[in-house]
Amino acid sequence: MTGFLSGMLITVGINIIAVLGPSILLGFTGMFTFGHAAYEALGAYTSAVLTMRYSVPFPLALLCGCVVAMLCSIPIGVPTLHLTSDYFIVATLGVGEIVALLMENLDKITGGGRGLPGVPLYTNLPITAVLVIACIWVTRNFVNSRHGRNCVAIRENQLAAECIGINAFKHKMIAFMISAFLGGLSGGLMAHYVGLLHPKMFRIVRSEELGIAVILGGAGSVTGSVLAAIVVTLLPELLRDVVSDWRLVVYGLAVIVVIINRPQGLMGYREITLESLRGLWSRLAAGRKRPAAPGAATTGRRS
């Protein structure tokens, strides 16, 4: 496998893990966030500093980055999860910018505006593939669990969910912590693949990319989020040789066209499962084997 293809697959895998976090928040709990890149930054800098300066093994450093991101989501979530839609979006936007500014001003730890070069390159394709499969499995199990169904009930009507005994704040916090954990994991993998960290990598533009991917794939579909992460990663690269400097403009127009024609996203609320694939194969096979109807070739009737 060529280095370019391997690199693209690793990037796709990292973005899939990153998109799964906002997918849980927006798609299954109804909370849109503009600050998810903050948890990527926390996971990235934590794991990078541990491996560079304290010689911590990569798996342990990666886990520490995920845990730090998840624990930081608790003091952030306690005040913000009580807010409603628009106010929550503004609060997460502020949190994302605060974390980015902290990374820029903590020179002795993060390298500040100069960035943090020399991060060990531990991320490879097998590790990324295993973690992508594990994260998709965990996300699907969470969505199909009692906690996931309660989150969907909160998304549909929080007042009605609370009336039947669902603790909305508790389940929002669980979804928020899982989302932050996945963000920290994607950030740690990114840090040890790129080898260089800079606060600009985790500003609002990154959070917007993740939000676009969730909407494009279909809020409420894990499969849709995975497909959208693949599309938003590969499409700019595929357009690089075709339209060169205009590739990001064409990419933006393509996203707008998809959203206008399919406001529910690529998958909507549907999922691709083994059963659905078997059913599709059975219908295709039945269509090929179906005999032609007698007299189908005739164009008229005898009088």
Summary of the structure (lengths in Angstrom):
residues: 303
radius of gyration: 22.3
end to end distance: 67.5
largest distance: 95.1
contacts: 1015
relative contact order: 0.17
helix: 77%
strand: 1%
